[in-house]
């Protein structure tokens, strides 16, 4: 099947190897943005994604595993379509996604994966297809950007948007979570630790420690606890990335 896909994509490249109109971003554009399949990298790109919302409508194509992290996401800010596996041509899910996306108007495709997915330009055959610079990606992607996310920001000339604005925690829910937290402040959110001694061996904390085991069933509640805490302790993972978004003091182990 992989060989058939390679041959199919090689044939498809001929369709994309043609000139396109000069690059320009009009008002009220529509963008299909495909972030990294790694949740931590996706969270790190939220400032860029929020900035793109200033240029027009944004549709996000995300792995369904991201859903548990985004229950507090401002759903009215973006349209989101989830997929089970990364889109690949000649698969049933690819056909289903293509049919779903054919009903949505998009003028730009932006792939934020370090290695652009060659199936996406076939999935969404728009004129302007943007990816990070990689010569092998041309002509499937015809706008290749150097300099990572900063290069993307400079290219689209978008403002720096604080990603915390994309999350909304109802006050009633926060008050309920706050009642579960220790009274002694400041609060340190400890991620993936076996015991309090693991924290105390690394730093002297004057307040209370809120321990999280990173249980998938408790992610939404843990994020609310993190939001109410003053600092973060643990590995530099996706929860740590949330701590950066929420502007917490960070201690990594």
N, C-alpha and C positions, 0 to 999 in steps of 0.2 A: 504493500500500500504506500509506503514512504517513497519508493521509486516512482510510482504512478503520480504521486503528489508533486515530486520534483519535476517530472516531465510536463505536468499540467501547468505548473507555475512558470516554467521556462517558455511555454507557448503563450501564457498570459502576458509575459513581459513585453511582447511585441505590441500588444494593445496599448500599453502605457507609455511606450517610447515615442511620444509625440509632443510637439510644443504646446504650451499653455499660455493663457493670457497673463500679462504682467501682474505681479503679486500686489495685492492691495486688500486692506480689510475695510469693508464697508460697514455702515451702521446696521445694527440689528442682524449680525451674521449668525450662523448656526454652526456649532462645532460638535463633532463626535470626538471625545477624548478617551483614549484607552490608557489608563495609568499602569504603572508597574504592577505585576502580579504579586509582588511582595508587599504585605500590608505596611511595613515600616517605611518603605520607599514611597508608597502611595501617600501616607500621612505627611511625609516630607515635601510632597509636591502640592499640598493643598493651597498654599499661598498663591502659586501660579494658577491653579485651577480656578480659585476664587477671583483672581484678576481677570481671567478670560470671560468670566460672567459679565464683566463690565462692557464687553464687546458684543454680547448677544446671548442667544440661548445655548446652553451647554447640556449635552447628553453624555453621561458617563457609562462606559461599558466595564463592569467590574466582576471579579470572581464572586460567586455566591458566598464563599467563606468570609468575605468582608462584612456581610450583613450584620453579624452580631456586634461588630464594632461601631456600626453606624445607626443604631436605633435612636440616638439623640441627634442625628444629623438633621439639618434644616431641610426637610423633604421638598419644600416649595422653592428651594434655591436651584436645584438641579433635577433633571430627569435621570433616572438610573435604570439600567437594564443589567441584570445579573446573568452570568453564564456559569455552567458547571465545569467546563474545561476550556482551555484557551482555544479560540476558533481555529479550526483546521479545515481546509477545503476537502470536499468529498466525504463529509461526515453528515450524519443526520442533524446534529445540533447546528452545524454550519448552515444547513438549508433552512432550519427553523429560525435562526437568527437573521439570516438574509431576508426572509419573508417578513419578519417583525420590523426590521430596519427600513424596508422598502416603503413602509407607511409613514416614515418620519423624514422630514426634510433636513438634510445636512449639507453644508457647502464645503466644510473642511474636515479632514481626518487628521488627528494628532495622536501619534503613538509615543508614549513616554517610557516604553520599555527599553532597557539598554541595548537589547537585540531586537530590532523591530520585527513584528510578526508579518511574514510575507503574504499571509492569507487575508489580512485586513483590507488591503486595497481591492481585493476581489470581492470581499464581503460588502464593502461600501465604495463603489467606483466613482468617487467624487474627483473633481479636477485638481484640488489642492490637497496634497498628501504630505504631512510633515512628520519627520522623525529626527532623532539624533544622528549626527554625521556618521555614516558608514557607507563607503563606496559600493559595497555589495547590495545595498538597499535600492539603488537607482537602477531602473526607472520606476519600480513599483512605488517608491516614495520619491517625489520630485522636488521637495524642499527639505534639504538636510542641514541641520543646525549644529554648529560647533559650540562648545562652552557649556554643555549641560543645561540645567534649568535656567541658569542666569542668561545663557544665550537665547533661550526661548522667550524669556521676559523681555530682553532687549529687542528681539525680532518683532514681537507683537506690541511693544511699547505699552505695556500694561502697568498699572499701579501695584505697589506692594500691599496686599490685603492681609490683615491679621487673620490667620486660619481659625482662631477661637470663635470668630463671628459666625462660623458655619455650624456651631453646636448650640443647642438650646436645651437647658435643663429646667423643667417647670419648677417653680419655687416650692410648690407643695411637696414634690418628690424629694427635693433637696432637703427640706425640713425633716422629712421622715428619715432620710439617710443620716442626717446630722445627729438625730437622737440616738443612733447606734454607735456613734463615735465617742471616744474617751473625752472627758471634760478638760483634762489638763492639756494646755496648748504650749508650744506649737505642735502640730501633728505631722508625723513622718509616715508616708505611705511606703511600706516595705513589700516589694514584689518578689515572689518566688523564694522565700526563705524558709528554712526548716524550724528555726527557733529564734527567739529574741536575741540570744547570745551571738548569733551570726551578725546581727546589726551592731550590737555593742562592741564586738571585737574590731569593727571597722571605724566607728565614730562614736563620740560622746554626744548624745541627743538630750537636750534639756526638757523635752516634753514627752508626749505619748507616741507609741508606734502602732500603726494600723497595718495588720498583716494580711496579705493577699496570697492565695495559693495559685492564682491564675487559672481558676476553673472556668471553662468556657460558658457554663450556665450562669456564671456570676459576672461576666464581663461588663454588662451595662451598669450593674450596681457598683462594681469596683471603680468604674470610670467616674461615677458620681462621688464616690469616696475620695478618689484622687483629686477631683476638682475642688473638694472642700479642704484638702490637706495643704500643708505649707511646703512640703518637700517630698522628694522621691528618693528611694534607695533600692537598687537592684540592677539587673543586667540592662545593657543598652539595646532593648528590644522595642516592639511596637508600643508597649505600655509606657516606656521611657519617652518615646516620641510624643505620646499624648501629654506627658508631663511637660515637655518643651512647649507644646501648643498652649497648655494651661499656665505656662510661665512659672513653674515650680522650681525651687532650688533642687539641683540634681546631684546625687552621689551614686556613682556606678561602681559595681564590684567586678 
